[in-house]
């Protein structure tokens, strides 16, 4: 089964911030290649959504995967309809556990946030 990959508005904002961070540190071209590669890693979850590490200790249904070691992709797999919701993209040691745990206290963070 192939899952649909959707990005929450928070994940989209984090990707934009990541782009700006890399562009300021390097160049716009490098930032474009890097963020495109992160998006590609997210989109590949459509084929193997359960490959990430379960993090039920942070939030029910949460899984995390990495892109090139320093970027963490936080997501949830939904079976009906089959989709992967990208909840966040965290780079360079950002405290994703606290960020996602805080969001979990406000509901699951998915209602109305998906494309």
C-alpha positions, -999 to 999 in steps of 0.1 A, spaced: 0 0 0 12 35 -8 4 62 18 -3 98 10 23 122 27 9 154 40 27 183 58 12 202 87 15 239 86 40 237 114 62 213 94 60 236 64 70 266 85 99 246 99 111 237 64 110 274 55 131 282 86 155 254 78 159 268 42 166 303 56 191 290 82 211 270 56 209 299 30 223 323 56 251 299 66 259 288 30 239 298 -1 204 297 -15 214 269 -38 228 248 -10 196 255 10 174 245 -19 192 212 -24 192 204 13 155 212 19 145 193 -12 164 163 0 146 165 34 113 167 16 123 137 -5 131 117 27 96 127 39 79 116 7 97 82 7 77 75 39 48 69 15 62 35 7 76 24 41 58 46 68 66 23 97 104 24 92 109 51 117 113 47 155 81 47 175 81 74 202 49 67 221 67 80 252 64 115 237 31 114 220 7 86 210 13 75 174 45 95 170 73 81 149 106 97 141 131 92 113 163 110 104 177 127 74 215 127 72 218 124 109 211 159 121 176 164 108 147 147 126 114 141 109 85 136 133 54 120 118 23 100 125 9 71 104 -28 70 98 -44 38 83 -78 53 72 -72 70 49 -37 57 45 -15 87 50 17 99 68 13 133 85 46 151 88 43 169 122 77 185 123 112 189 109 138 195 136 175 204 128 207 205 147 198 193 181 165 211 185 144 197 213 117 179 193 105 159 223 94 190 242 80 207 212 58 177 203 49 169 238 36 205 243 16 202 211 1 169 223 -15 187 252 -35 207 228 -51 177 211 -33 155 185 -24 186 164 -38 170 132 -74 183 129 -76 210 103 -38 211 98 -35 187 69 -35 196 32 
